[in-house]
Amino acid sequence: MSRPKEKGQTMAEFALIMPVLILLLFGMTFAAFYAFRSASMDWGVFITGVASGSYNTPATEHARDNVLWPDLADQINAGQNGPRQVRSLISVEDSRDWIFGIRLIEAQRAETNFRLWRFYPGPPPAGGIE
């Protein structure tokens, strides 16, 4: 019994599967980067909203400066929305050219509303607590 020669078969299989593995690895890395950027955006909205509810208003700018990506930090909007309420939000709708003519589109929105039930900015209103 003689077996057919299979010399070089592994090399051919490797050459066929390698582009698929590279694309898979690249896709996972790209998805992880996008998820990290999204988590950073959500954290920025949350922490900026919390800082806006504090008595010390420069805390809002300090919190905004600690967001990892400056383009996201510039788009976070937070402030007093009403008596004892803070609203923090962001809306990112961006597209840019990438390699090989691929157009990257990023569209995310996040919003938080804080009801300051335990403490609130500034001294209590005249005439007692509302």
N, CA, C and O atoms as a printed pandas DataFrame, in Angstrom:
     atom_number atom_name residue_name chain_id  residue_number  x_coord  y_coord  z_coord
0              1         N          MET        A               1    0.826   -1.188    0.000
1              2        CA          MET        A               1    0.000    0.000    0.000
2              3         C          MET        A               1    0.865    1.243    0.000
3              4         O          MET        A               1    1.704    1.439    0.879
4              5         N          SER        A               2    0.657    2.035   -0.949
5              6        CA          SER        A               2    1.437    3.259   -1.026
6              7         C          SER        A               2    0.491    4.455   -0.870
7              8         O          SER        A               2   -0.569    4.511   -1.493
8              9         N          ARG        A               3    0.889    5.389   -0.043
9             10        CA          ARG        A               3    0.061    6.595    0.198
10            11         C          ARG        A               3    0.416    7.658   -0.834
11            12         O          ARG        A               3    1.575    7.787   -1.227
12            13         N          PRO        A               4   -0.586    8.420   -1.270
13            14        CA          PRO        A               4   -0.264    9.478   -2.224
14            15         C          PRO        A               4    0.576   10.551   -1.541
15            16         O          PRO        A               4    0.470   10.770   -0.334
16            17         N          LYS        A               5    1.383   11.193   -2.308
17            18        CA          LYS        A               5    2.259   12.219   -1.750
18            19         C          LYS        A               5    1.453   13.446   -1.369
19            20         O          LYS        A               5    0.726   14.004   -2.192
20            21         N          GLU        A               6    1.586   13.863   -0.120
21            22        CA          GLU        A               6    0.851   15.024    0.393
22            23         C          GLU        A               6    1.792   16.148    0.763
23            24         O          GLU        A               6    1.452   17.019    1.563
24            25         N          LYS        A               7    2.956   16.126    0.188
25            26        CA          LYS        A               7    3.930   17.160    0.483
26            27         C          LYS        A               7    3.421   18.507   -0.031
27            28         O          LYS        A               7    2.992   18.617   -1.180
28            29         N          GLY        A               8    3.472   19.525    0.825
29            30        CA          GLY        A               8    3.045   20.862    0.414
30            31         C          GLY        A               8    1.573   21.147    0.681
31            32         O          GLY        A               8    1.128   22.278    0.487
32            33         N          GLN        A               9    0.806   20.152    1.121
33            34        CA          GLN        A               9   -0.619   20.375    1.367
34            35         C          GLN        A               9   -0.820   21.351    2.525
35            36         O          GLN        A               9   -1.702   22.208    2.472
36            37         N          THR        A              10   -0.014   21.221    3.553
37            38        CA          THR        A              10   -0.139   22.141    4.703
38            39         C          THR        A              10    0.144   23.571    4.291
39            40         O          THR        A              10   -0.505   24.501    4.770
40            41         N          MET        A              11    1.100   23.747    3.414
41            42        CA          MET        A              11    1.427   25.090    2.956
42            43         C          MET        A              11    0.255   25.696    2.190
43            44         O          MET        A              11   -0.038   26.880    2.348
44            45         N          ALA        A              12   -0.402   24.914    1.379
45            46        CA          ALA        A              12   -1.559   25.399    0.616
46            47         C          ALA        A              12   -2.718   25.736    1.563
47            48         O          ALA        A              12   -3.376   26.763    1.397
48            49         N          GLU        A              13   -2.967   24.876    2.548
49            50        CA          GLU        A              13   -4.036   25.143    3.515
50            51         C          GLU        A              13   -3.732   26.401    4.328
51            52         O          GLU        A              13   -4.621   27.208    4.598
52            53         N          PHE        A              14   -2.472   26.555    4.711
53            54        CA          PHE        A              14   -2.058   27.743    5.457
54            55         C          PHE        A              14   -2.278   29.010    4.620
55            56         O          PHE        A              14   -2.770   30.018    5.127
56            57         N          ALA        A              15   -1.913   28.947    3.352
57            58        CA          ALA        A              15   -2.076   30.103    2.464
58            59         C          ALA        A              15   -3.556   30.445    2.264
59            60         O          ALA        A              15   -3.897   31.615    2.085
60            61         N          LEU        A              16   -4.416   29.464    2.291
61            62        CA          LEU        A              16   -5.850   29.719    2.119
62            63         C          LEU        A              16   -6.489   30.300    3.377
63            64         O          LEU        A              16   -7.357   31.168    3.286
64            65         N          ILE        A              17   -6.069   29.832    4.542
65            66        CA          ILE        A              17   -6.728   30.234    5.780
66            67         C          ILE        A              17   -6.123   31.486    6.406
67            68         O          ILE        A              17   -6.787   32.148    7.203
68            69         N          MET        A              18   -4.889   31.825    6.069
69            70        CA          MET        A              18   -4.217   32.968    6.685
70            71         C          MET        A              18   -4.949   34.293    6.469
71            72         O          MET        A              18   -5.099   35.041    7.435
72            73         N          PRO        A              19   -5.414   34.632    5.263
73            74        CA          PRO        A              19   -6.164   35.891    5.109
74            75         C          PRO        A              19   -7.436   35.946    5.964
75            76         O          PRO        A              19   -7.804   37.006    6.470
76            77         N          VAL        A              20   -8.095   34.807    6.119
77            78        CA          VAL        A              20   -9.298   34.761    6.960
78            79         C          VAL        A              20   -8.939   35.041    8.418
79            80         O          VAL        A              20   -9.640   35.787    9.102
80            81         N          LEU        A              21   -7.854   34.445    8.889
81            82        CA          LEU        A              21   -7.419   34.662   10.266
82            83         C          LEU        A              21   -6.989   36.115   10.498
83            84         O          LEU        A              21   -7.269   36.686   11.552
84            85         N          ILE        A              22   -6.322   36.700    9.528
85            86        CA          ILE        A              22   -5.912   38.096    9.661
86            87         C          ILE        A              22   -7.130   39.009    9.716
87            88         O          ILE        A              22   -7.177   39.929   10.533
88            89         N          LEU        A              23   -8.112   38.766    8.859
89            90        CA          LEU        A              23   -9.341   39.569    8.881
90            91         C          LEU        A              23  -10.092   39.388   10.202
91            92         O          LEU        A              23  -10.625   40.355   10.748
92            93         N          LEU        A              24  -10.137   38.183   10.705
93            94        CA          LEU        A              24  -10.800   37.918   11.981
94            95         C          LEU        A              24  -10.111   38.659   13.121
95            96         O          LEU        A              24  -10.772   39.286   13.949
96            97         N          LEU        A              25   -8.799   38.587   13.165
97            98        CA          LEU        A              25   -8.036   39.284   14.195
98            99         C          LEU        A              25   -8.225   40.800   14.098
99           100         O          LEU        A              25   -8.418   41.474   15.110
100          101         N          PHE        A              26   -8.167   41.323   12.885
101          102        CA          PHE        A              26   -8.357   42.752   12.679
102          103         C          PHE        A              26   -9.771   43.176   13.092
103          104         O          PHE        A              26   -9.944   44.214   13.730
104          105         N          GLY        A              27  -10.768   42.387   12.736
105          106        CA          GLY        A              27  -12.154   42.703   13.109
106          107         C          GLY        A              27  -12.368   42.702   14.611
107          108         O          GLY        A              27  -13.069   43.564   15.141
108          109         N          MET        A              28  -11.772   41.749   15.297
109          110        CA          MET        A              28  -11.903   41.698   16.755
110          111         C          MET        A              28  -11.233   42.902   17.404
111          112         O          MET        A              28  -11.761   43.476   18.356
112          113         N          THR        A              29  -10.072   43.282   16.887
113          114        CA          THR        A              29   -9.365   44.447   17.429
114          115         C          THR        A              29  -10.173   45.723   17.190
115          116         O          THR        A              29  -10.297   46.563   18.081
116          117         N          PHE        A              30  -10.710   45.857   16.005
117          118        CA          PHE        A              30  -11.496   47.036   15.663
118          119         C          PHE        A              30  -12.766   47.112   16.516
119          120         O          PHE        A              30  -13.128   48.190   16.987
120          121         N          ALA        A              31  -13.441   45.980   16.719
121          122        CA          ALA        A              31  -14.645   45.944   17.550
122          123         C          ALA        A              31  -14.320   46.282   19.005
123          124         O          ALA        A              31  -15.093   46.974   19.668
124          125         N          ALA        A              32  -13.192   45.802   19.500
125          126        CA          ALA        A              32  -12.788   46.114   20.873
126          127         C          ALA        A              32  -12.488   47.600   21.026
127          128         O          ALA        A              32  -12.833   48.203   22.043
128          129         N          PHE        A              33  -11.854   48.185   20.034
129          130        CA          PHE        A              33  -11.573   49.623   20.071
130          131         C          PHE        A              33  -12.874   50.422   20.091
131          132         O          PHE        A              33  -13.005   51.379   20.854
132          133         N          TYR        A              34  -13.827   50.033   19.259
133          134        CA          TYR        A              34  -15.114   50.725   19.202
134          135         C          TYR        A              34  -15.863   50.578   20.532
135          136         O          TYR        A              34  -16.455   51.542   21.018
136          137         N          ALA        A              35  -15.839   49.383   21.117
137          138        CA          ALA        A              35  -16.512   49.158   22.400
138          139         C          ALA        A              35  -15.857   49.988   23.502
139          140         O          ALA        A              35  -16.556   50.533   24.356
140          141         N          PHE        A              36  -14.536   50.092   23.495
141          142        CA          PHE        A              36  -13.837   50.891   24.501
142          143         C          PHE        A              36  -14.166   52.369   24.346
143          144         O          PHE        A              36  -14.351   53.077   25.336
144          145         N          ARG        A              37  -14.239   52.832   23.108
145          146        CA          ARG        A              37  -14.593   54.229   22.848
146          147         C          ARG        A              37  -16.038   54.505   23.300
147          148         O          ARG        A              37  -16.319   55.561   23.867
148          149         N          SER        A              38  -16.928   53.578   23.054
149          150        CA          SER        A              38  -18.315   53.726   23.482
150          151         C          SER        A              38  -18.431   53.736   25.005
151          152         O          SER        A              38  -19.183   54.534   25.564
152          153         N          ALA        A              39  -17.693   52.859   25.675
153          154        CA          ALA        A              39  -17.710   52.835   27.141
154          155         C          ALA        A              39  -17.139   54.128   27.707
155          156         O          ALA        A              39  -17.630   54.638   28.715
156          157         N          SER        A              40  -16.110   54.656   27.068
157          158        CA          SER        A              40  -15.538   55.923   27.509
158          159         C          SER        A              40  -16.539   57.054   27.358
159          160         O          SER        A              40  -16.614   57.940   28.210
160          161         N          MET        A              41  -17.302   57.027   26.285
161          162        CA          MET        A              41  -18.325   58.045   26.064
162          163         C          MET        A              41  -19.410   57.966   27.151
163          164         O          MET        A              41  -19.811   58.985   27.713
164          165         N          ASP        A              42  -19.871   56.757   27.435
165          166        CA          ASP        A              42  -20.891   56.592   28.476
166          167         C          ASP        A              42  -20.374   57.040   29.841
167          168         O          ASP        A              42  -21.089   57.697   30.597
168          169         N          TRP        A              43  -19.136   56.686   30.148
169          170        CA          TRP        A              43  -18.548   57.109   31.419
170          171         C          TRP        A              43  -18.435   58.625   31.474
171          172         O          TRP        A              43  -18.724   59.232   32.505
172          173         N          GLY        A              44  -18.020   59.236   30.380
173          174        CA          GLY        A              44  -17.898   60.698   30.343
174          175         C          GLY        A              44  -19.227   61.388   30.579
175          176         O          GLY        A              44  -19.294   62.387   31.294
176          177         N          VAL        A              45  -20.284   60.860   29.981
177          178        CA          VAL        A              45  -21.621   61.439   30.187
178          179         C          VAL        A              45  -22.034   61.303   31.646
179          180         O          VAL        A              45  -22.577   62.237   32.236
180          181         N          PHE        A              46  -21.774   60.135   32.222
181          182        CA          PHE        A              46  -22.151   59.910   33.616
182          183         C          PHE        A              46  -21.368   60.809   34.567
183          184         O          PHE        A              46  -21.958   61.498   35.399
184          185         N          ILE        A              47  -20.040   60.805   34.446
185          186        CA          ILE        A              47  -19.211   61.532   35.412
186          187         C          ILE        A              47  -19.393   63.043   35.264
187          188         O          ILE        A              47  -19.327   63.771   36.255
188          189         N          THR        A              48  -19.617   63.516   34.050
189          190        CA          THR        A              48  -19.844   64.945   33.846
190          191         C          THR        A              48  -21.188   65.349   34.441
191          192         O          THR        A              48  -21.321   66.437   35.001
192          193         N          GLY        A              49  -22.179   64.479   34.321
193          194        CA          GLY        A              49  -23.473   64.764   34.938
194          195         C          GLY        A              49  -23.395   64.804   36.448
195          196         O          GLY        A              49  -24.008   65.656   37.091
196          197         N          VAL        A              50  -22.631   63.870   37.013
197          198        CA          VAL        A              50  -22.450   63.862   38.474
198          199         C          VAL        A              50  -21.726   65.126   38.916
199          200         O          VAL        A              50  -22.103   65.751   39.907
200          201         N          ALA        A              51  -20.677   65.502   38.172
201          202        CA          ALA        A              51  -19.908   66.701   38.534
202          203         C          ALA        A              51  -20.763   67.958   38.398
203          204         O          ALA        A              51  -20.591   68.900   39.172
204          205         N          SER        A              52  -21.678   67.992   37.433
205          206        CA          SER        A              52  -22.534   69.166   37.257
206          207         C          SER        A              52  -23.499   69.331   38.422
207          208         O          SER        A              52  -23.966   70.437   38.693
208          209         N          GLY        A              53  -23.799   68.232   39.114
209          210        CA          GLY        A              53  -24.697   68.311   40.248
210          211         C          GLY        A              53  -24.020   68.724   41.530
211          212         O          GLY        A              53  -24.683   68.910   42.550
212          213         N          SER        A              54  -22.712   68.870   41.496
213          214        CA          SER        A              54  -22.002   69.255   42.711
214          215         C          SER        A              54  -22.034   70.771   42.880
215          216         O          SER        A              54  -22.316   71.512   41.938
216          217         N          TYR        A              55  -21.746   71.203   44.071
217          218        CA          TYR        A              55  -21.746   72.636   44.350
218          219         C          TYR        A              55  -20.576   73.326   43.665
219          220         O          TYR        A              55  -20.667   74.492   43.281
220          221         N          ASN        A              56  -19.474   72.592   43.516
221          222        CA          ASN        A              56  -18.264   73.141   42.930
222          223         C          ASN        A              56  -18.334   72.982   41.406
223          224         O          ASN        A              56  -17.960   71.930   40.886
224          225         N          THR        A              57  -18.803   73.999   40.687
225          226        CA          THR        A              57  -19.012   73.870   39.241
226          227         C          THR        A              57  -17.739   73.646   38.422
227          228         O          THR        A              57  -17.853   73.062   37.344
228          229         N          PRO        A              58  -16.525   74.063   38.843
229          230        CA          PRO        A              58  -15.345   73.693   38.047
230          231         C          PRO        A              58  -15.135   72.180   37.975
231          232         O          PRO        A              58  -14.358   71.707   37.146
232          233         N          ALA        A              59  -15.809   71.423   38.824
233          234        CA          ALA        A              59  -15.683   69.966   38.770
234          235         C          ALA        A              59  -16.180   69.438   37.427
235          236         O          ALA        A              59  -15.702   68.405   36.957
236          237         N          THR        A              60  -17.123   70.124   36.809
237          238        CA          THR        A              60  -17.632   69.683   35.506
238          239         C          THR        A              60  -16.527   69.725   34.463
239          240         O          THR        A              60  -16.351   68.770   33.707
240          241         N          GLU        A              61  -15.789   70.811   34.416
241          242        CA          GLU        A              61  -14.694   70.915   33.448
242          243         C          GLU        A              61  -13.593   69.905   33.761
243          244         O          GLU        A              61  -12.991   69.339   32.848
244          245         N          HIS        A              62  -13.334   69.682   35.025
245          246        CA          HIS        A              62  -12.310   68.701   35.410
246          247         C          HIS        A              62  -12.734   67.302   34.959
247          248         O          HIS        A              62  -11.918   66.541   34.438
248          249         N          ALA        A              63  -14.004   66.966   35.158
249          250        CA          ALA        A              63  -14.505   65.659   34.731
250          251         C          ALA        A              63  -14.440   65.541   33.209
251          252         O          ALA        A              63  -14.054   64.495   32.687
252          253         N          ARG        A              64  -14.807   66.589   32.504
253          254        CA          ARG        A              64  -14.768   66.572   31.036
254          255         C          ARG        A              64  -13.329   66.408   30.528
255          256         O          ARG        A              64  -13.099   65.747   29.515
256          257         N          ASP        A              65  -12.369   67.007   31.229
257          258        CA          ASP        A              65  -10.965   66.886   30.822
258          259         C          ASP        A              65  -10.428   65.473   31.007
259          260         O          ASP        A              65   -9.419   65.118   30.398
260          261         N          ASN        A              66  -11.076   64.664   31.828
261          262        CA          ASN        A              66  -10.612   63.310   32.084
262          263         C          ASN        A              66  -11.197   62.267   31.141
263          264         O          ASN        A              66  -10.921   61.076   31.285
264          265         N          VAL        A              67  -12.003   62.704   30.177
265          266        CA          VAL        A              67  -12.489   61.774   29.158
266          267         C          VAL        A              67  -11.321   61.487   28.209
267          268         O          VAL        A              67  -10.606   62.405   27.807
268          269         N          LEU        A              68  -11.134   60.230   27.859
269          270        CA          LEU        A              68   -9.941   59.806   27.138
270          271         C          LEU        A              68   -9.768   60.472   25.773
271          272         O          LEU        A              68   -8.658   60.873   25.423
272          273         N          TRP        A              69  -10.840   60.595   25.003
273          274        CA          TRP        A              69  -10.739   61.175   23.665
274          275         C          TRP        A              69  -11.238   62.609   23.669
275          276         O          TRP        A              69  -12.376   62.861   24.065
276          277         N          PRO        A              70  -10.407   63.560   23.234
277          278        CA          PRO        A              70  -10.802   64.977   23.253
278          279         C          PRO        A              70  -12.008   65.279   22.370
279          280         O          PRO        A              70  -12.809   66.151   22.706
280          281         N          ASP        A              71  -12.154   64.570   21.242
281          282        CA          ASP        A              71  -13.309   64.845   20.387
282          283         C          ASP        A              71  -14.616   64.459   21.071
283          284         O          ASP        A              71  -15.647   65.085   20.826
284          285         N          LEU        A              72  -14.586   63.436   21.928
285          286        CA          LEU        A              72  -15.783   63.076   22.691
286          287         C          LEU        A              72  -16.018   64.063   23.832
287          288         O          LEU        A              72  -17.156   64.446   24.104
288          289         N          ALA        A              73  -14.950   64.467   24.491
289          290        CA          ALA        A              73  -15.069   65.383   25.630
290          291         C          ALA        A              73  -15.686   66.711   25.193
291          292         O          ALA        A              73  -16.459   67.312   25.940
292          293         N          ASP        A              74  -15.350   67.166   23.997
293          294        CA          ASP        A              74  -15.881   68.442   23.517
294          295         C          ASP        A              74  -17.376   68.385   23.237
295          296         O          ASP        A              74  -18.046   69.418   23.243
296          297         N          GLN        A              75  -17.905   67.195   22.993
297          298        CA          GLN        A              75  -19.318   67.077   22.630
298          299         C          GLN        A              75  -20.233   66.766   23.807
299          300         O          GLN        A              75  -21.453   66.744   23.649
300          301         N          ILE        A              76  -19.663   66.526   24.985
301          302        CA          ILE        A              76  -20.484   66.251   26.160
302          303         C          ILE        A              76  -21.087   67.555   26.651
303          304         O          ILE        A              76  -20.388   68.557   26.807
304          305         N          ASN        A              77  -22.365   67.533   26.887
305          306        CA          ASN        A              77  -23.086   68.716   27.324
306          307         C          ASN        A              77  -23.797   68.370   28.630
307          308         O          ASN        A              77  -24.601   67.439   28.667
308          309         N          ALA        A              78  -23.512   69.106   29.689
309          310        CA          ALA        A              78  -24.129   68.809   30.980
310          311         C          ALA        A              78  -24.417   70.107   31.709
311          312         O          ALA        A              78  -23.689   71.090   31.568
312          313         N          GLY        A              79  -25.464   70.100   32.471
313          314        CA          GLY        A              79  -25.788   71.271   33.261
314          315         C          GLY        A              79  -27.138   71.138   33.940
315          316         O          GLY        A              79  -27.846   70.148   33.762
316          317         N          GLN        A              80  -27.481   72.151   34.720
317          318        CA          GLN        A              80  -28.741   72.148   35.445
318          319         C          GLN        A              80  -29.900   72.186   34.447
319          320         O          GLN        A              80  -29.912   72.990   33.516
320          321         N          ASN        A              81  -30.850   71.317   34.660
321          322        CA          ASN        A              81  -31.986   71.206   33.766
322          323         C          ASN        A              81  -33.248   71.750   34.415
323          324         O          ASN        A              81  -34.225   72.037   33.723
324          325         N          GLY        A              82  -33.241   71.891   35.691
325          326        CA          GLY        A              82  -34.391   72.356   36.446
326          327         C          GLY        A              82  -34.018   72.348   37.906
327          328         O          GLY        A              82  -32.859   72.103   38.241
328          329         N          PRO        A              83  -34.963   72.610   38.783
329          330        CA          PRO        A              83  -34.638   72.577   40.204
330          331         C          PRO        A              83  -34.246   71.152   40.632
331          332         O          PRO        A              83  -35.005   70.198   40.464
332          333         N          ARG        A              84  -33.053   71.050   41.182
333          334        CA          ARG        A              84  -32.528   69.778   41.672
334          335         C          ARG        A              84  -32.422   68.707   40.588
335          336         O          ARG        A              84  -32.529   67.516   40.881
336          337         N          GLN        A              85  -32.217   69.117   39.363
337          338        CA          GLN        A              85  -32.075   68.155   38.274
338          339         C          GLN        A              85  -30.867   68.519   37.413
339          340         O          GLN        A              85  -30.603   69.693   37.151
340          341         N          VAL        A              86  -30.154   67.507   36.988
341          342        CA          VAL        A              86  -29.014   67.689   36.091
342          343         C          VAL        A              86  -29.218   66.762   34.898
343          344         O          VAL        A              86  -29.607   65.604   35.050
344          345         N          ARG        A              87  -28.952   67.287   33.729
345          346        CA          ARG        A              87  -29.057   66.500   32.499
346          347         C          ARG        A              87  -27.696   66.507   31.819
347          348         O          ARG        A              87  -27.089   67.563   31.641
348          349         N          SER        A              88  -27.218   65.325   31.441
349          350        CA          SER        A              88  -25.934   65.191   30.760
350          351         C          SER        A              88  -26.168   64.370   29.498
351          352         O          SER        A              88  -26.795   63.312   29.550
352          353         N          LEU        A              89  -25.661   64.860   28.352
353          354        CA          LEU        A              89  -25.907   64.138   27.111
354          355         C          LEU        A              89  -24.770   64.322   26.122
355          356         O          LEU        A              89  -23.958   65.240   26.232
356          357         N          ILE        A              90  -24.740   63.415   25.148
357          358        CA          ILE        A              90  -23.782   63.492   24.045
358          359         C          ILE        A              90  -24.439   62.876   22.822
359          360         O          ILE        A              90  -25.210   61.923   22.928
360          361         N          SER        A              91  -24.128   63.423   21.681
361          362        CA          SER        A              91  -24.583   62.877   20.414
362          363         C          SER        A              91  -23.414   62.945   19.442
363          364         O          SER        A              91  -22.957   64.033   19.091
364          365         N          VAL        A              92  -22.937   61.800   19.013
365          366        CA          VAL        A              92  -21.801   61.730   18.097
366          367         C          VAL        A              92  -22.298   61.165   16.776
367          368         O          VAL        A              92  -22.762   60.026   16.716
368          369         N          GLU        A              93  -22.202   61.944   15.742
369          370        CA          GLU        A              93  -22.521   61.486   14.388
370          371         C          GLU        A              93  -21.379   61.959   13.506
371          372         O          GLU        A              93  -21.307   63.128   13.128
372          373         N          ASP        A              94  -20.497   61.039   13.190
373          374        CA          ASP        A              94  -19.270   61.405   12.488
374          375         C          ASP        A              94  -18.979   60.359   11.430
375          376         O          ASP        A              94  -19.281   59.180   11.617
376          377         N          SER        A              95  -18.399   60.780   10.334
377          378        CA          SER        A              95  -17.914   59.834    9.336
378          379         C          SER        A              95  -16.623   60.389    8.761
379          380         O          SER        A              95  -16.472   61.596    8.570
380          381         N          ARG        A              96  -15.707   59.488    8.492
381          382        CA          ARG        A              96  -14.406   59.904    7.945
382          383         C          ARG        A              96  -13.870   58.831    7.015
383          384         O          ARG        A              96  -14.217   57.655    7.126
384          385         N          ASP        A              97  -13.018   59.259    6.098
385          386        CA          ASP        A              97  -12.392   58.312    5.182
386          387         C          ASP        A              97  -11.310   57.535    5.908
387          388         O          ASP        A              97  -10.633   58.056    6.794
388          389         N          TRP        A              98  -11.164   56.290    5.518
389          390        CA          TRP        A              98  -10.185   55.411    6.112
390          391         C          TRP        A              98   -9.374   54.779    4.995
391          392         O          TRP        A              98   -9.332   55.340    3.900
392          393         N          ILE        A              99   -8.735   53.654    5.210
393          394        CA          ILE        A              99   -7.903   53.048    4.173
394          395         C          ILE        A              99   -8.752   52.369    3.095
395          396         O          ILE        A              99   -9.889   51.969    3.347
396          397         N          PHE        A             100   -8.194   52.249    1.912
397          398        CA          PHE        A             100   -8.816   51.585    0.773
398          399         C          PHE        A             100  -10.176   52.171    0.412
399          400         O          PHE        A             100  -11.025   51.467   -0.137
400          401         N          GLY        A             101  -10.393   53.440    0.712
401          402        CA          GLY        A             101  -11.662   54.082    0.377
402          403         C          GLY        A             101  -12.822   53.693    1.277
403          404         O          GLY        A             101  -13.972   54.018    0.981
404          405         N          ILE        A             102  -12.537   53.007    2.359
405          406        CA          ILE        A             102  -13.590   52.620    3.303
406          407         C          ILE        A             102  -13.985   53.853    4.107
407          408         O          ILE        A             102  -13.123   54.596    4.577
408          409         N          ARG        A             103  -15.268   54.065    4.259
409          410        CA          ARG        A             103  -15.776   55.204    5.027
410          411         C          ARG        A             103  -16.252   54.709    6.381
411          412         O          ARG        A             103  -17.168   53.891    6.463
412          413         N          LEU        A             104  -15.626   55.208    7.452
413          414        CA          LEU        A             104  -16.008   54.833    8.814
414          415         C          LEU        A             104  -17.112   55.764    9.300
415          416         O          LEU        A             104  -17.010   56.984    9.174
416          417         N          ILE        A             105  -18.147   55.186    9.847
417          418        CA          ILE        A             105  -19.262   55.975   10.374
418          419         C          ILE        A             105  -19.412   55.643   11.854
419          420         O          ILE        A             105  -19.459   54.477   12.245
420          421         N          GLU        A             106  -19.485   56.688   12.661
421          422        CA          GLU        A             106  -19.695   56.511   14.099
422          423         C          GLU        A             106  -20.950   57.280   14.480
423          424         O          GLU        A             106  -21.040   58.486   14.250
424          425         N          ALA        A             107  -21.893   56.600   15.048
425          426        CA          ALA        A             107  -23.128   57.245   15.486
426          427         C          ALA        A             107  -23.498   56.690   16.856
427          428         O          ALA        A             107  -23.857   55.520   16.988
428          429         N          GLN        A             108  -23.408   57.545   17.874
429          430        CA          GLN        A             108  -23.726   57.131   19.230
430          431         C          GLN        A             108  -24.467   58.263   19.929
431          432         O          GLN        A             108  -24.233   59.440   19.657
432          433         N          ARG        A             109  -25.341   57.894   20.811
433          434        CA          ARG        A             109  -26.033   58.878   21.643
434          435         C          ARG        A             109  -26.131   58.329   23.056
435          436         O          ARG        A             109  -26.329   57.132   23.264
436          437         N          ALA        A             110  -25.991   59.214   24.005
437          438        CA          ALA        A             110  -26.133   58.821   25.403
438          439         C          ALA        A             110  -26.706   60.007   26.168
439          440         O          ALA        A             110  -26.400   61.160   25.867
440          441         N          GLU        A             111  -27.525   59.716   27.142
441          442        CA          GLU        A             111  -28.127   60.779   27.954
442          443         C          GLU        A             111  -28.414   60.233   29.345
443          444         O          GLU        A             111  -28.869   59.099   29.499
444          445         N          THR        A             112  -28.145   61.043   30.343
445          446        CA          THR        A             112  -28.513   60.686   31.710
446          447         C          THR        A             112  -29.201   61.880   32.345
447          448         O          THR        A             112  -28.850   63.031   32.087
448          449         N          ASN        A             113  -30.165   61.591   33.161
449          450        CA          ASN        A             113  -30.867   62.618   33.931
450          451         C          ASN        A             113  -30.722   62.268   35.402
451          452         O          ASN        A             113  -31.066   61.166   35.829
452          453         N          PHE        A             114  -30.213   63.213   36.163
453          454        CA          PHE        A             114  -29.999   62.999   37.592
454          455         C          PHE        A             114  -31.009   63.806   38.379
455          456         O          PHE        A             114  -31.189   64.999   38.138
456          457         N          ARG        A             115  -31.658   63.160   39.308
457          458        CA          ARG        A             115  -32.548   63.845   40.244
458          459         C          ARG        A             115  -31.780   63.959   41.544
459          460         O          ARG        A             115  -31.492   62.950   42.188
460          461         N          LEU        A             116  -31.448   65.172   41.934
461          462        CA          LEU        A             116  -30.637   65.401   43.118
462          463         C          LEU        A             116  -31.545   65.407   44.346
463          464         O          LEU        A             116  -32.026   66.460   44.766
464          465         N          TRP        A             117  -31.770   64.260   44.902
465          466        CA          TRP        A             117  -32.713   64.158   46.012
466          467         C          TRP        A             117  -32.036   64.342   47.358
467          468         O          TRP        A             117  -32.690   64.742   48.321
468          469         N          ARG        A             118  -30.755   64.063   47.451
469          470        CA          ARG        A             118  -30.104   64.138   48.740
470          471         C          ARG        A             118  -29.361   65.448   48.953
471          472         O          ARG        A             118  -29.410   66.032   50.035
472          473         N          PHE        A             119  -28.693   65.890   47.941
473          474        CA          PHE        A             119  -28.055   67.194   48.014
474          475         C          PHE        A             119  -28.324   67.922   46.710
475          476         O          PHE        A             119  -28.677   67.298   45.708
476          477         N          TYR        A             120  -28.169   69.169   46.715
477          478        CA          TYR        A             120  -28.406   69.944   45.510
478          479         C          TYR        A             120  -27.458   71.126   45.506
479          480         O          TYR        A             120  -26.989   71.541   46.566
480          481         N          PRO        A             121  -27.167   71.674   44.343
481          482        CA          PRO        A             121  -26.194   72.747   44.262
482          483         C          PRO        A             121  -26.700   74.024   44.916
483          484         O          PRO        A             121  -27.871   74.384   44.798
484          485         N          GLY        A             122  -25.801   74.688   45.599
485          486        CA          GLY        A             122  -26.130   75.993   46.186
486          487         C          GLY        A             122  -26.871   75.875   47.502
487          488         O          GLY        A             122  -27.218   74.782   47.950
488          489         N          PRO        A             123  -27.100   77.007   48.098
489          490        CA          PRO        A             123  -27.834   77.012   49.374
490          491         C          PRO        A             123  -29.311   76.677   49.145
491          492         O          PRO        A             123  -29.810   76.797   48.026
492          493         N          PRO        A             124  -30.001   76.262   50.196
493          494        CA          PRO        A             124  -31.435   75.958   50.033
494          495         C          PRO        A             124  -32.190   77.214   49.626
495          496         O          PRO        A             124  -31.810   78.325   49.995
496          497         N          PRO        A             125  -33.267   77.030   48.860
497          498        CA          PRO        A             125  -34.058   78.206   48.442
498          499         C          PRO        A             125  -34.697   78.888   49.632
499          500         O          PRO        A             125  -34.969   78.258   50.653
500          501         N          ALA        A             126  -34.933   80.173   49.492
501          502        CA          ALA        A             126  -35.576   80.932   50.572
502          503         C          ALA        A             126  -36.954   80.372   50.846
503          504         O          ALA        A             126  -37.695   80.059   49.914
504          505         N          GLY        A             127  -37.296   80.246   52.074
505          506        CA          GLY        A             127  -38.613   79.739   52.433
506          507         C          GLY        A             127  -38.632   78.231   52.651
507          508         O          GLY        A             127  -39.708   77.657   52.815
508          509         N          GLY        A             128  -37.491   77.582   52.659
509          510        CA          GLY        A             128  -37.473   76.144   52.962
510          511         C          GLY        A             128  -37.215   75.304   51.726
511          512         O          GLY        A             128  -36.964   75.817   50.636
512          513         N          ILE        A             129  -37.282   74.009   51.928
513          514        CA          ILE        A             129  -37.009   73.038   50.878
514          515         C          ILE        A             129  -38.247   72.888   50.015
515          516         O          ILE        A             129  -39.370   72.858   50.520
516          517         N          GLU        A             130  -38.037   72.796   48.712
517          518        CA          GLU        A             130  -39.173   72.670   47.798
518          519         C          GLU        A             130  -39.777   71.313   47.835
519          520         O          GLU        A             130  -40.744   71.048   47.121
